[in-house]
């Protein structure tokens, strides 16, 4: 068994780390959680083209095919768009889409929303504040050229949702101010697989793995992956 995790635009692997950790704890699967080009803390997104992000994820998936007969792909936000696209090219047994961007997200609003979440978390000691500080710095310094590449990625890869035939779990935060419910509903309706589930996390915003419904998220994903 193998599982590829793909993080979002302007983010990094920490966006999926809680889900990655629980799957690692419960299985002996080969797990991949790469950093997409330009997203490392010492790199810049300036001048990057979206196919660099797609190609990196595809290379990781190709590597998994050499050692694993069964492969699952989990994508968050932009990573969900890439994951859906790759599932139409490779034999992906199951697909998990978290806060997936079938429509554009407002990166400025994302930074503002994340800051509010950080303050709430700091008051309750639920999350490490430096995680959010790093996220805010990255989103606040995102070059316009990279944002345009993100938009191109969504435009060019959106049609592939209609070609997805792998069993798919779609998860969306009920309080996600960046992606309206119609985004998740559009993905769910577009996917061709008869084995598909749309699950809303009513209290969660965009960063599902750190939201108030994270236990529900983990349980739903683990049930879907049968672990």
Helices and strands as residue ranges (DSSP letters): E 2-6, G 13-15, H 17-26, E 30-33, H 50-67, E 71-76, H 78-87, E 94-98, H 107-124, H 129-140, H 144-157, G 158-163, E 167-173, H 181-190, E 196-201, G 208-210, H 214-225
